[in-house]
Amino acid sequence: MPKECHVVGERSVVTTTADTSRERHARRPADLLKAYVGLIKPRVIELLLVTTIPAMLLAERGIPSPWLVIATLIGGTMAAGSANALNCVADADIDQVMKRTRARPLVRHTVSTRHALVFGIALGVGSFAWLWATANLLAASLAVGTILFYVFVYTLVLKRRTAQNIVWGGAAGCMPVVIGWAGVTGRIDWPALVMFGVIFFWTPPHTWSLAMKYKDDYERAGVPMLPVVAEPTYVSRQIVAYTWLMVIWTLLLVPATGWLYAAFAVLAGVWFLLLAHRLHAATKRGEKTKPMKLFHMSNTYLMIVFVALAVDSALGLPVLGWPF
């Protein structure tokens, strides 16, 4: 049987021509649907759902129009899917090298690069048109700006050039709360910027703990994530520092919320801080660490904080206000 040899990183991977052909010509509707869903990275889009709805509830300080919420989520999902699909196109070479991403559609050739590019652009254009028609021009413009920032600033410029890639590039993941707020109010107010900051400071501990686990993957792909280029103790110290900033930042939202949000923000923040400090202490002692525990916990933390925000807002609890 004819064989092809493909170089992957520093290793050669031998695949049969028949296997490659079978992947490239898999055209069953179910397989194609699964491949295109894979391009938009639905697990990543979960952040959109966790943060957008609470932002809209806080903007309304109650329950906004269900249709507006659904429409904003649809438009936001299209925008996030566009950014992720275009990211898959730009990072196909990296995805092929990393074990964690080798099953993605472009690596397996279940979707062609051209089709993925068209799909990503179409989703972006569609998200703008949809949000403009169902929400407002500001929300639509913010969505397109987020796509452009994620693709051209993070993916094409920062990701392969600096260890601060996800610090600044992570700003794209902070935008769903601003888009949700703008969808309700038609403007950007300070609570939206505070929510943006919560996710901004949350992103480094979340991503660097994952990168600690997959350090070899990133190193093989030539991506200078902080755990690749810095000592483990420096990385864990940075995780602690950003965790403190994140927890403090959540408290800035207290004047616009009620006691329920304030209580959960404090309790969840203490929990996150304890885990971050434990990771740092174990790293300093040279012990074997479990960074994925912090990674998974970071998702739970964000969910707790924003669900508490949603419930607090939906119930219309008395706003604590400023102490002066």
C-alpha positions in Angstrom: 0.0 0.0 0.0 1.5 3.4 -0.9 2.7 5.5 2.0 3.4 9.2 2.6 5.8 10.5 5.2 4.9 13.8 6.9 7.2 15.7 9.2 5.6 16.7 12.4 7.8 18.9 14.6 11.0 16.9 15.0 9.4 13.5 14.2 8.3 11.8 11.0 4.8 10.4 10.9 4.0 7.8 8.3 0.5 7.6 7.0 -1.0 5.6 4.2 -2.3 7.3 1.1 -5.5 5.4 1.6 -5.9 6.8 5.1 -5.3 10.4 3.9 -7.7 10.0 1.0 -10.4 8.6 3.3 -10.0 11.7 5.6 -10.1 14.2 2.7 -13.1 12.6 1.0 -15.3 12.0 4.0 -18.4 13.8 2.8 -21.2 12.2 4.8 -23.5 15.0 6.1 -23.0 14.0 9.7 -19.2 14.0 9.3 -19.2 17.4 7.6 -21.5 18.9 10.3 -19.2 17.6 13.0 -16.2 19.0 11.2 -17.7 22.5 10.9 -18.9 22.4 14.5 -15.3 21.6 15.4 -14.0 24.6 13.6 -16.0 27.0 15.8 -14.6 25.3 19.0 -17.9 25.1 21.0 -16.2 24.4 24.3 -14.5 27.8 24.0 -17.9 29.5 23.2 -19.2 28.3 26.6 -17.5 31.4 28.0 -19.9 33.5 25.9 -22.9 31.9 27.5 -21.5 32.1 31.0 -20.7 35.8 30.8 -23.0 37.4 28.3 -26.4 36.7 29.9 -25.3 38.0 33.4 -24.0 41.1 31.7 -27.3 41.7 30.1 -29.2 41.1 33.3 -27.0 43.6 35.2 -27.5 46.1 32.4 -31.2 45.8 32.8 -31.0 45.3 36.6 -33.7 42.8 35.9 -34.7 40.5 33.1 -34.4 42.0 29.6 -36.4 40.9 26.6 -35.9 37.2 26.1 -35.8 37.7 22.4 -33.0 40.2 22.8 -31.0 37.8 25.0 -31.5 35.0 22.5 -30.6 37.2 19.5 -27.5 38.5 21.2 -26.4 35.0 22.1 -26.9 33.9 18.5 -24.9 36.9 17.1 -22.2 36.5 19.7 -21.9 32.7 19.0 -21.6 33.5 15.3 -18.8 36.1 16.0 -16.9 33.7 18.3 -17.3 30.9 15.8 -15.9 33.2 13.1 -12.9 34.1 15.2 -12.3 30.5 16.1 -12.6 29.2 12.6 -10.2 31.8 11.2 -7.9 30.9 14.1 -7.9 27.3 12.9 -6.9 28.4 9.5 -4.0 30.6 10.7 -2.8 28.0 13.3 -3.2 24.8 11.2 0.6 24.2 11.3 0.6 24.6 15.1 -2.4 22.4 15.6 -0.8 19.6 13.5 2.2 19.5 15.9 0.4 19.7 19.2 -1.1 16.5 20.6 -4.0 18.5 22.2 -5.1 19.8 18.8 -4.3 17.1 16.3 -7.9 16.1 16.0 -9.1 19.5 14.6 -10.8 19.5 11.2 -8.0 21.2 9.2 -5.4 18.8 10.6 -7.5 15.8 9.7 -8.4 17.3 6.3 -12.1 16.9 6.9 -12.5 20.5 5.9 -10.3 22.3 3.3 -8.5 25.4 4.2 -10.4 27.4 1.6 -13.8 26.2 2.9 -12.8 27.0 6.5 -11.7 30.5 5.5 -15.0 31.1 3.7 -17.0 29.7 6.6 -15.2 31.9 9.1 -15.7 35.1 7.0 -19.3 34.3 6.4 -20.0 33.8 10.1 -18.3 37.2 10.8 -20.4 39.0 8.2 -23.5 37.2 9.4 -22.8 38.1 13.0 -22.6 41.8 12.1 -25.7 41.8 10.1 -27.7 39.8 12.7 -26.6 41.9 15.7 -27.3 45.2 13.8 -30.8 44.0 12.9 -31.7 42.5 16.2 -29.7 44.5 18.8 -28.0 47.7 17.7 -25.1 49.0 15.6 -22.7 49.3 18.6 -23.1 45.6 19.6 -22.6 44.6 16.0 -19.5 46.8 15.6 -18.0 45.5 18.8 -18.5 41.9 17.6 -16.6 42.6 14.4 -13.9 44.4 16.2 -13.4 41.4 18.5 -13.1 39.1 15.5 -10.5 41.3 13.8 -8.5 41.7 17.1 -8.5 38.0 17.8 -7.3 37.1 14.3 -5.0 39.9 13.4 -3.6 41.0 16.7 -3.6 37.8 18.8 -3.3 35.0 16.3 -1.1 36.6 13.7 1.1 38.9 15.8 1.2 38.1 19.5 0.8 34.4 19.8 4.1 33.3 18.2 6.1 36.3 19.2 5.7 37.1 22.9 5.1 35.3 26.2 2.5 38.0 27.0 0.4 36.7 24.1 -2.6 35.6 26.1 -2.4 38.6 28.5 -3.2 41.1 25.8 -4.6 38.8 23.2 -7.0 37.5 25.9 -8.9 40.8 25.6 -10.9 39.3 22.8 -12.4 36.8 25.2 -13.5 39.7 27.5 -15.7 41.3 24.9 -18.9 39.2 25.2 -19.8 41.1 28.4 -19.3 44.4 26.7 -21.3 43.3 23.7 -24.1 42.0 26.0 -24.2 45.3 27.9 -24.2 47.3 24.7 -27.0 45.1 23.3 -29.3 46.2 26.2 -28.2 49.8 26.7 -26.8 50.9 23.4 -23.7 52.2 25.1 -20.7 51.2 27.2 -20.8 52.0 30.9 -18.3 51.5 33.8 -19.8 48.1 35.0 -19.2 46.7 31.5 -15.6 47.7 31.8 -15.3 46.2 35.2 -16.7 42.9 34.0 -14.2 43.1 31.1 -11.4 43.5 33.6 -12.6 40.5 35.7 -12.2 38.2 32.6 -9.0 40.0 31.5 -7.3 39.2 34.9 -8.9 35.7 35.0 -7.4 34.7 31.6 -3.7 34.4 32.6 -4.2 32.0 35.6 -6.7 30.0 33.5 -4.4 29.7 30.4 -1.0 29.5 32.1 -2.2 26.6 34.3 -3.2 24.7 31.2 0.1 25.7 29.5 2.0 24.3 32.5 0.4 20.9 31.8 1.0 21.1 28.0 4.4 22.9 28.2 6.0 20.3 25.8 3.2 20.7 23.3 3.7 24.5 23.1 7.5 24.2 23.0 7.3 21.7 20.1 5.0 24.1 18.3 7.3 27.1 18.9 4.7 29.0 20.8 6.4 31.1 23.6 3.8 30.6 26.3 5.1 31.7 29.7 5.7 28.2 31.1 7.8 27.5 28.0 10.2 30.5 28.4 10.1 31.1 32.2 11.0 29.1 35.3 8.0 27.3 37.0 8.3 29.4 40.1 8.0 32.6 38.1 5.0 31.2 36.3 3.2 30.2 39.5 4.1 33.6 41.0 2.5 35.4 38.1 -0.6 33.2 38.5 -0.9 34.3 42.1 -0.4 37.9 41.1 -3.1 37.9 38.5 -5.4 35.9 40.7 -5.2 38.7 43.4 -5.9 41.3 40.7 -8.9 39.3 39.5 -10.4 38.9 42.9 -9.9 42.6 43.8 -11.4 43.6 40.5 -14.5 41.6 41.1 -15.1 43.7 44.2 -15.2 46.8 42.0 -18.6 45.6 40.7 -20.1 45.5 44.2 -21.5 49.1 44.1 -23.6 48.2 41.1 -24.9 44.9 42.6 -26.5 43.5 45.7 -25.4 41.5 48.7 -25.7 38.1 46.9 -23.1 39.0 44.3 -20.8 40.5 46.9 -20.9 37.4 49.1 -20.2 35.0 46.3 -17.5 37.1 44.8 -15.7 37.1 48.2 -16.1 33.4 48.9 -15.2 32.2 45.4 -12.3 34.6 45.4 -10.9 33.2 48.6 -11.2 29.7 47.2 -9.4 30.6 44.0 -6.6 32.4 46.0 -6.1 29.4 48.2 -5.6 27.1 45.2 -3.3 29.5 43.4 -1.1 29.9 46.5 -1.0 26.2 47.0 0.2 25.7 43.4 2.9 28.3 44.0 4.0 26.8 47.3 4.3 23.3 45.8 6.2 24.7 42.8 8.7 26.5 45.1 9.3 23.3 47.0 10.0 21.4 43.8 7.1 19.1 44.3 5.0 17.5 41.5 2.1 19.9 40.9 -1.4 19.5 39.4 -1.9 22.7 37.4 -5.0 21.2 35.7 -6.8 21.3 39.0 -6.5 25.1 39.0 -7.4 25.2 35.3 -10.7 23.3 35.8 -11.4 25.2 39.0 -10.9 28.5 37.1 -13.9 27.6 34.9 -16.0 26.8 38.0 -14.9 30.1 39.6 -16.0 32.2 36.6 -19.3 30.4 36.5 -20.0 30.9 40.2 -19.2 34.6 40.0 -21.3 35.3 36.9 -24.2 33.1 37.9 -24.3 35.0 41.3 -24.3 38.2 39.3 -27.1 36.9 37.1 -29.3 35.9 40.0 -28.6 39.1 42.0 -29.6 41.1 39.0 -32.6 39.0 38.0 -34.0 39.3 41.6 -33.5 43.0 41.5 -31.9 43.0 44.9 -31.2 46.5 46.4 -28.0 47.9 45.0 -25.3 48.5 47.6 -24.0 51.6 45.9 -20.9 53.6 46.7 -19.9 54.2 50.3 -19.6 57.9 49.8 
